[in-house]
Each structure stands twice: as C-alpha cells, then as structure tokens.
Amino acid sequence: MLGAIASSPLWMQSAWAQPANLKISHQFPRGSIAEGDFRDRLCRMFAAEVEKRTRGGIKFSIYPDSTLMPANTQFSALRSSKLDMALVPLSYAGGESPEANIGLMPALVTSYEQGYGWKNAPVGRELSRILGEQGLVIVSWIWQAGGVASRGAPIVDPEDARGLKVRGGSREMDLLLQDAGATVVNLPSNEIQAALRSGALDAALTSSTSLISFRLQESARSLTTARGGSYWFMFEPLLMSRTVYDRLSKEQQAAVMAVGADLERFALQAARADDAAVAAVYQRVGARVIDMNPESLRKWQDVARNTAWKEFAGRSDNCARLLQLAEQSIATI
C-alpha cells in the first residue's frame, strides 16, 4: 500500500506543493538586474518575475560565471535533470547532440530578424521537437551576433584566417575556419581571454556581448564587428530540464513560458546594443575596428555551403531536415 501511494500522481503533486527551488546556471559574468552582461541580467529578471507571478511557488538561485558547474557540462546536466535551468550556447552540446550545432551554423543565420523568425517557423518547431525528445524545453529564444577579436590584423575575408590559431565556437564553425586555412582551438567563451593573452589563440569569434564582458579588448589589436551583418549568429537559449518542467503545475508552466517569451524582446534589444557598443570599447584602447560587409559575408557563406552545411546535413536525418528547413529562411545578403 505504501508503494502504491508513493507512485501515485497525487503524491507527486503534494510533493511539489512546497515552493520549487530551482537552480539557473550560466558561464557569463555576474551582474544585477539593472546592469552587467545582459544574459546574467535576463536570468535575474526571469527569476524575479516568475517568482512574482507564481506568488513564491517557484524560487530560484542563480549561479553565474560557471560557479555551479563547467560550461560544457550544463547540457548533459539538464538532460539528466541534475540541473534545472541554464542559459547556454546550444552548440556546446554538439558532441552529444549533433542537431544542436544548427545553433551556430556559419552564415546560415545572418540577421536577427531571420534568427528570431525561427521560433514560429517550421525549423523552430522541428528544433523544439528534437530538443524535447532529448529532455529539454526552450524557455527563451535568444540570438546573438558575433565578431572577431584578433591579436593582429582584422579578419574580414576567409583568406585573412590563413595560418592563424582561431576559436570558432562550434564544430561547423571550425570546419569553416579549417577550410580557410586556420588552425582551430576549442574552448568556451569564458576561457578566450587567457588564451589570447598567452598566445594560444591568435583570434576568436564570439558574441558582441562576450567581446565586451570578458574584456577581450585587453589582448586584441583588431576587431571585426557585426554591425554590418555577420556569418556568426549563435542561438543561446534559456533552457529548462523537461523533467523539472513536467513536475510544475500547469499554472507554473504557463508563467515560466510567458515570462521567457516576454524577455525575448529585451534580449534582442540588448544584443543589438552590444553590437554597437563593442566598437567604441575597442576603439578606446586603440584597436582597429572594421565592420563586416555584404561581399565578405557572401564569401563566407559560399565556403560554409560546401563545407559545414554539407557535413552537418550528412550526420543524420534530423540534421538534414533541420538544415533544409533553415535554408527556407535565408534572405539574400
């Protein structure tokens, strides 16, 4: 009889009648709701608003700067429900989920309008389905454009990367750089600064926000910004473990998803603001600042189509379908 009670839905509901205390992890610098890296701010805004809407039914603890766990372990922890939530670059999961690399596919997304359009497009629904089967719920869709910080000359065209040690950020971005003649270095964004300083890296592609937050200007002489477009757009969602999500009441689930959707506008505005602000940050330290241009962007896309895109589509039926659906959203550069 005790076994039957313990396994019943009513028992589970009563177990969650107490406030749910959820942990949110990310790798970005600590800030506050009012200032700092917008990804940390978004997590804090999300936590405060969900707690308010659920009248304290859900509470949160936030662990910035990889203080709870290393950046690259968050995806696995979410899938196994050892972690409740994380704001994490989806491509970091490419080693265990090949489909995740669609989130940093070179030159596939070239504008915020295109990226945010995925949410309600066939490609977004398919990505949500795949991640759902892997134990994840997308709470907020967040896209970030990125640029290139370099210890030497700026990297604008593919040939500019030849002979350099470069961090791309995903398997597919690495394929693109290798085809351009670069040696790729794999590491999360919070380790770029040390690698540039030591000379282990010559250049790094990362989001405009990370170019600022991790103070890469202290080791860079050149910057290629995303103000004129970019072949580096990263999907960096706020994710929740599906096991954790399913344990919430319907009302709590609705609050989580509503707040997550509401914060997407904040994320878009903040990312665009950082695309503009990063130029001034690097100019103040005397770095040479250049914007990406449409002609150079087309060159990168031509390389990507025949390398990264082709390799990704061949990895599985899911990957092929995702790429096919994503290509439907490509606008003329």
N, C-alpha and C positions, 0 to 999 in steps of 0.2 A: 504493500500500500504506500509506503514512504517513497519507493521508487516511482510509482505512478504519479504521485504529487509533484515530485522533483522534476519530472519530464513534461509536465503539462504546461500549455501556454499561459494559463492563469498564474502559475508560479513564476514564469519568466516576467510577466507583466508586473507582478508585485515586486520582483527583484529590482526592476527599473523604476519603481515608483519613487525611490530615493533620487536626489539630483544626480545626473550623469556628470562625471568629472572627466573631461576629455583633454588629451594632450595634442597640441599642434606643434610640429617640428618644421624647421627650415634652416638653411645654411647661411642666411643673409644677416648683416649686422643688426644689432639690437637698436631700436629706436623707441618711439612712443606713438600714440595715435596722431599727434599733431605734427611730428617731424621725423626725419630719418628715411631710410630705404623704404620705398612705398610698399614693397612686398611684406615687410615686417608690419608696417602701418595697417595694411589691409587685413592681416591676421588679427591684429588687435581690434580693429573696427568690427570685424566679423564676430569675434568673441563677445564684445560688449553688446552688440545689437541682438545676437541670438539669445544671450542670457536675459536681455530685457524682454524680448518677445515671448520667451518661454517662462517668464516670471521666476527665473532662477532654476528652472527644471534642467537646464544644461549649463554647466560651468566649464571653463577652460583654463588650462595652464599652457603658456606659450614658451617654447624653447628655441630661441634664435641662435644663429652662429654655430650650428652643429653641436650644441651643448647637450642634446639628448642622445644623438647618435650621428655617425658619419653620414654625409650627404648621400653617398652611393648605396646605403643600406635602407633608405627610407621606403623605397618601392616594395621591397620584399617584406618589410615590417608591416606595411599597410595591407598587403595581400593576405598575410597570416594573422591579421588583427592584433599584432603586437604593438602597433602604433595606430592611433585613432585617426589623425589627420596630418597632412603635410602640404606645404606649398613647395613643389618640387619640379624642376625641369623634366618633362616627360621622357626626353631622350636618354636620361641617365639610366632608364630601365631597359634600354635596348638589348643588353646582354641576356636578359631572361625573358623579354617580351619583344620580339623583332618588330611588331607593329608599332611599338612606342616611338621608333625613330622617325615616324611620319611627323612628329612634333618638332623636328629640326632637320627638315629635308632641304638642302640648299636650293635656293631660287625657286622653290615651289610656291611659297607664300612670299609676296613682295610688297604687300601693303597691309595696314591694319584692317581696312575695310574687308579685304579678302579673308584674312585670318578670322576675324570675329564673325564673318558670314558663315563660317563652317558650322557653328553651333546648331543652326536650324536648317542646314543643308544636308543632303544625303551623306556626305563624307563625315560630318559631325555625328550624325545618328549612328553610322557604322562604327566609328571610333568609340562612341559611348557604349555600344553593344559589346564590343570586344573587351573593353576595359571592365565592363560589368561582369562579364564571364570570368575575368581574372580577379574579381573581388574588389573592384574599385568603383567609386561614384565621383563623377566630376561635379564639384560644388560651384566653382567659379571658373569661367573660361578667361584665361589671361594670356595675352600675346605680348612679346617684346621684340622690338627691332634691335639689331646689334651692329657694332662697328669693329674696327681692328686697331688695337694699340700695338705699336711697333717700337723696338729699341733703335731701329734705323730708319730707312726711307719708308714712306707710306705704301701700303699695299692697296692698290686700286684694281688693277687688271690681273688675270690669272698668272701671267708671267712674272709679276712682281714677287710672288711667293717662292720662286725657284731657289733652292738651296738653303732655305730658312727652316728653323725649327718652330712649328706653329701649332697652337692649340685650336681645334675646331669646335669641339663640344658634342659631337655625335659621330657614330660610325660612318654615316653617309657624308657628313661634312669632311671627315678625314679622307674619304675616298676622293672627294673633290680636290682637296689640297694635295694629295699624293699625285694625282694626275697633273696638277700644275707644277710638280717638281719639289714640293715641300716635304720635310720630314715631320710627321705628326707626333704630338705629345699629348697623352691623355691624362687629364686631371680636372677636378671640379673647379668651379669659378673662384671659390674661396682660397685656392692654392696658387692662383695665377701670379699674384704679386711677388711671392717668394721666388717663383721660378724665373720671372723676368729679372728680378734683382740679381739672382745668381748667374744668369746667363744660360740656364737650362732651357729657356724659351727665348726666341727672337721676336715673336709676335703672338698675339692672342685675339681670337674672335670671341666676343661675349656681348651681353646686352648693354645698352647705354647706361642702365642703372648700375650694373656691376662695374662698368668702366669708371663710374664715379665712386660708388660705395666702397670698393676695395682699393681705392687710391692708386690705381694703375698709372696715373699721370706722374707719379714719383719715379717711375722706371722707364717711361716712354718718351721718345723724341718725336713720334708722329702718331696721328690719329686719322682714321678714315671714318667719318660719321655716317649715320643712317638718315640724315635729314633729306637727302635726295633719293631715298629708296635704299633697299638692302637685299642681298641674297641670303642674309642671316636673320630669320624670324623664328623665334623659339616659342613653343607652346609650353606654358609654365603654370599649370592649373593648381587650384586648391582642391585637393583630393580628400576623400573620406573612405575609410575601410567599409566595404559593403556589409560586413558582419556587424560593425558598430552601427551603421545606418539602419539596418533592419531591426535592431533592438530598440530604436527610438519609437515613440508613439507617432501616429500619423500627423498629429499637430506639430510635434517637434521636427519631423522630417520636412514638413511644409515650411517651417520657419527657417531651417538650415538652407533649403534650396532657394527660398525667396531672398534671404539676405545675401547669399552667394551671388545670385543674379543681379541684385541691386548694386553690388560692389564692382561689377564689371565696367561700368561707366567710369568709376574712379580710377580703376587700373588703366584703362585706355588713356584717360587724360594725363595721368601721372607718367606713363611710359612715353607719351609724346613730349611732355615737358622735359623729360630727361634726355630725349633725342636732341632737343635744342640746347639744353643746359650743358651737356657734355663738352660741346665745342668751346664754350667760354672757360670751363675748368682747365682744359688742356692749353688753351691759348695763354692763360695766366702764368703758366710755368714755362712758356716759350716753345711749346711743341708745335710742329707744323700740322695744321688741320686742313683736311680735304674732304669734300663730300663725294659720295658715290654718284655716278652719272648713269643715265639710261644706256649708253653704249657699252660701258663696262659691265653693267648689270646683265645685259644680253649675252655678253661673252661668258660670264659665269654660268648663266642658265644653259647655254649650249653645251658647256662642259658637263654640267650636272645631268642633263638629259641622257647623255651617253655613258655616264659612269654611275653616279649614286642612284639615280632613279631606276635605271635598268637593273642594277644589283638588288635594290630593295624589292622591286616587283617580282624578282625571281626567288625570293626567300620563302614565300608561302602564298596560298590562295588569298588569305586575309590581306597580306601586304599588297598583292596585285590589285585587289578590289579597292583598297584604300587609295592607292595611287591613281587608279582610273577615276574614282570619284573626285579626288582632289584636283586632278587636271581639268575637270569641268569648271572649276572656279578661277582658273588662271586668266588674268586680264593681260591685254597687250601692254608690254613695257614701253 
